[in-house]
Amino acid sequence: MHDRRMDRPATALPTGPHAGRFVDGALAIVTAVGVLAGTARFGGRLDEAGALPLALWLGLLLLGRRRWPLTVLLLGVQVVVVFHTSGLTDTGWVWPLSVAYATLAADDRPGRPGLPWAVAVGLVELAFAATWLTTAGGATRREALASLGAEALWLAALLAAATAYRNRLRWRAELDERLLRAARERDLEAGRRIAEARLDIARELHDVVGHTLTVVGLHLRVAAEALDDSPHEARTALATAQQVRTEAVRDLRALVHVLRAPGEDPVEHPAAGAPEVAALVDRMRSPRLDIRLATSGDLTALPAPVSLAVHRVVQEALTNTARHADASRADVTIRYGDGHVEVSVTDDGRAVARVARVTSVAPVPSDAPETPGTPEASAGHGIRGMAERVRTLGGTFSAGTRDTHEKTNHEPVGGWLVRAHIPVPGFRP
């Protein structure tokens, strides 16, 4: 982004226009007094027709030095040349224009290289002065060299000082720009982390609360139906519901602890991981829904983020099955090996009813952006949360009716399929 401060002259003070005009006026007065004092110091003529109007002209020109530095210098050189060639003054070619030279040399605005112009004008002025002194002025070459040598050295020192000042201002501007850019990057990074934290919290709350309410409701319904005919079965269902409620409270407490004391380990760690999927399946199994689990590989060796993602994908998929599918059977398969873990959850429920509630999510590469209007963006929070978890770990995710994924003799299979493929870093067979 373009910074307007870089368009100002390097000599402009950052304290506002009033301070700038005050500095210009002060430099005009100093120049006028300096011309008179220098003329007297070097034995020149102090008269009303020579030194005094020269001092006034050079001082007045400096009032426009900020806006037109090159024009001010060129006009100043012409004034000095006119006064010298007219015999109105006999002292100083370069030093009366010191402020004008310094202003132009320090001008660092884009497209206006002040230093080359200052050098060029100075060399032309000295060359003209040398020519005029050795011709019309009647001075010898040695006298001209002695007279202009000191002024040439003064011009070189003046331009060097102005260049150093300009470079210092440029360095400060670049430093300010870097600091501003670093602050913006920190703000963007903080915003990104806050957004990620919000997504993590939203996913955890959705998974924990949604799953808990679904499972508790499922077992309460079983208990209500079996209360008269099978009190034992009703008590078992109520005990399972109470267990799920206790685990949900523990998970929520751990999440609140993380929010209140970020960076500290929670006192109680939520039991959410691939090895706990068997207990999850047992809690969700009921007379209305038979759930079968098949695993391969050592699930305890999965890294914690991958293990949590596996658990949450199975949890959300089974929760959706219990809520929307009206299914009688669900199959959960977890395979760990060859540098990845693959999770699939299928059921035999009514896919049509569920399609009306959530939109199918096609397989999404890990680097694919999530944009409004895509199937994933229009899906429910549960499916979107599963896809985000898997994609964050570099995997791919899909969810939809089984006939979109597999066919048997070109006939629809029916039911619902959730599939996740997650790479496992540092896998060792």
HELIX and SHEET records of a PDB file:
HELIX    1   1 ARG A    4  ASP A    7  5                                   4    
HELIX    2   2 PRO A   17  ARG A   41  1                                  25    
HELIX    3   3 ALA A   51  LEU A   61  1                                  11    
HELIX    4   4 LEU A   62  GLY A   64  5                                   3    
HELIX    5   5 PRO A   69  THR A   85  1                                  17    
HELIX    6   6 TRP A   95  LEU A   97  5                                   3    
HELIX    7   7 SER A   98  ALA A  106  1                                   9    
HELIX    8   8 GLY A  114  THR A  134  1                                  21    
HELIX    9   9 ARG A  141  ALA A  226  1                                  86    
HELIX   10  10 PRO A  231  ARG A  260  1                                  30    
HELIX   11  11 ALA A  274  GLU A  276  5                                   3    
HELIX   12  12 VAL A  277  MET A  284  1                                   8    
HELIX   13  13 LEU A  299  ALA A  301  5                                   3    
HELIX   14  14 ALA A  304  ASN A  320  1                                  17    
HELIX   15  15 THR A  321  ALA A  325  3                                   5    
HELIX   16  16 ALA A  351  VAL A  355  1                                   5    
HELIX   17  17 PRO A  375  SER A  378  1                                   4    
HELIX   18  18 HIS A  381  THR A  392  1                                  12    
HELIX   19  19 ARG A  402  THR A  404  5                                   3    
SHEET    1   A 6 ASP A 290  SER A 296  0                                        
SHEET    2   A 6 ARG A 329  GLY A 337  1                                        
SHEET    3   A 6 HIS A 340  ASP A 347 -1                                        
SHEET    4   A 6 TRP A 416  PRO A 423 -1                                        
SHEET    5   A 6 THR A 396  THR A 401 -1                                        
SHEET    6   A 6 VAL A 361  VAL A 364 -1                                        
END                                                                             
